[in-house]
Amino acid sequence: MITIRPALENDLADLCQCFPIHCQTLREAVQFQTAYLGICDGETAGFAIFDYSFFHLGFLSLLFVLPKYRHRGVASALMHFLELNCTTPKLFTSTNLSNLPMQALLVKRGYVLAGIIHHLDEGDPELVYVKILNNPSFNG
């Protein structure tokens, strides 16, 4: 069973142990209440960082699932949660051209290519995707 919930201050020790490369980013996201946990069988399996910093539209800036929990629906569950709770009519995200698993997940979830950004990671362009949401409770 996968559950999704906001990450809290008391989650930081576990998060930094599970995701050491993202520790500082996670600290900031928890502080600003933009981090969400994917919990699988009672253990932290992944996280998402989501805010409205991209032209005031929903933006999934980081999604990561631990290798042992991949292909178990954690990433999809995190995205589904964010899509349902997004308060704007569009949700954007991006991934590197080299990240084929994420591209496949985005297409499966109904996202479409919105643009390409060069020179962020030299030789590996960033693909920007958008999903038009049909949520009935938009705040705008």
Order of alpha helices (4+ residues) and beta strands (2+ residues): beta-alpha-alpha-beta-beta-beta-alpha-beta-alpha-beta-beta
